[in-house]
């Protein structure tokens, strides 16, 4: 029984967990470069955006007329002329209706622009994920990547959905109100403008602190999503090892950080709202006091002017309040944009972004080849050490060796999921870097050990590469591996497949992977421990089908099952990242080297079990 972890060890583990989920620090939140990049997504929809901006200007003009008409209504009421008062009131009502109609057009077109632009941005992020190398996914939490395409893009969309871009109209309105107030009464205007230094100090105070708060929210959101994704994916392991309480404590810590970040942002926003409302109320009170003093003097102020002016004071502070609120939203949006575009600037791209290597001139019958290939997943930790291999067209080459010897890495390099550190990898006579990645991968049909099934149907999973699946072709694939009757009992090609294939056993999922490979009908077949999850009886049926399917095709077989390896034309034995032996099954056994030792340790037991199964079947 192992000793309990010391406080130092627990602290180190907690720091490692935080480091894995932590977001890197980014540059300044407000950046004109980000806005220019965002404009590339808005530009295709600029016609709708232009309609929105024109409607915004019309709305500003109509709102500036509203206080004048209200003052006119008060003046007409003082004249005691019902007809004139009715007409003025009707004009005011019509103006209010017009303002709301124009506001509807403006809000609708602005949000429509944002929805379309964000859909384009989200699509680019999704497409970019397919261009990233697997090395990037190995070191990046899934939840963080999901956050980029969801929460961060939504934060950028708030520029449109919350009317932040209406700040242009706020500035125009503010400038026009200042002019109108000065024209109406410069003394009352000075009372209003005297509050501006206080407002400026408040805005600057909140601006500097809300910037950090909203950046922190974006970072904590990514951490939370990453942790939740990890826990949902590994829930079976968590429950099996009774780690619920520990995981709950880790979640509480991350959740508390997320809550605190939101509390800080809400606090600064509430401070600004309350402060501006207080300043505007004090201004109105001061204006009314001044008007009352003047009314008792020799030159009283007209009551209609006071009504008009107080409405402009409210409109004066409304853009300021909106600008401050929109500024806080802008901070969140810019933080989201910084992270989204920071992702799109990643240089750890999949092979399509790397230099093309001129095609070599190999032997005409060469199907796949590795020439002095070296590879490292982590710098300084070699996985392949100068591996050289050649498989001719139509040859079945088996790779065997202990776990971690580098067998599966060879398959990943052939598919160009990773780039070799040095050396050359060729497929059908061409360096893999001279292929378009999609063209290269269409040359392969892959049957992995860990099969991933997508939600849908059996047909959609077998024919996943086709937009319009061929039902007859999919059925033939199942028949050729002897699995049609099995899946017919479950509903045939239209049988539903749950998320991750949870309603299918590991063996059934493996059979679907074989059917998927047969449906693909590619010239090269990669089998990576493909029969590991299949029982002996199913494997026997499958082996008979594979014998026919493999005829005329090149096959790279990574396996430990005796029946698969013994049927190979050649066997390459891997040991600590190097090919130490090659030959047929009989040749390697006669040599008495590593393969013979592996055979004695692993395969002899399987052979004895197979013989016993055969004796029981014949008996």
Secondary structure, DSSP 8 states (H G I E B T S, - for coil): ------HHHHHHHHHHHHHHH-----S-S--HHHHHHHHHHHGGGHHHHHHHHHHHHHHHHHHHHHHHHHHHHHHHHHHT-HHHHHHHHHHHHHHHHHHHHHHHHHHHHHHHHHHHHHHHHHHHHHHHHHHB-HHHHHHS-HHHHHHIIIIIHHHHHHHHHTTGGGHHHHHHHHHHHHHHHHHH-HHHHHHHHTTHHHHHHHHHHHHHHHHHHHHHHHHHHHHHHHHHHHHHHTHHHHHHTT-HHHHHHHHHHHHHHHHHHHHHHHHHHHHHHHHHHHHHHHHHHHHHHHHHHHHTSSS---HHHHHHHHHHHHHHHHHHHHHHHHHHHHHHHHHHHHHHHHHHT---B-GGGS---------TTEEEEEEEEEEEEETTEEEEEEEEEEEETT-EEEEEESTTSSHHHHHHHHTTSS--SEEEEEETTEEGGGS-HHHHHTTEEEE-SS----SEEHHHHHTTT-SS--HHHHHHHHHHTT-HHHHHTTTGGG-EE-GGGTTS-HHHHHHHHHHHHHHHT-SEEEEESTTTTS-HHHHHHHHHHHHHHTTTSEEEEE---HHHHHT-SEEEEEETTEEEEEE-HHHHHHHTSHHHHHIIIIIHHHHHHHHHHHHHHH-
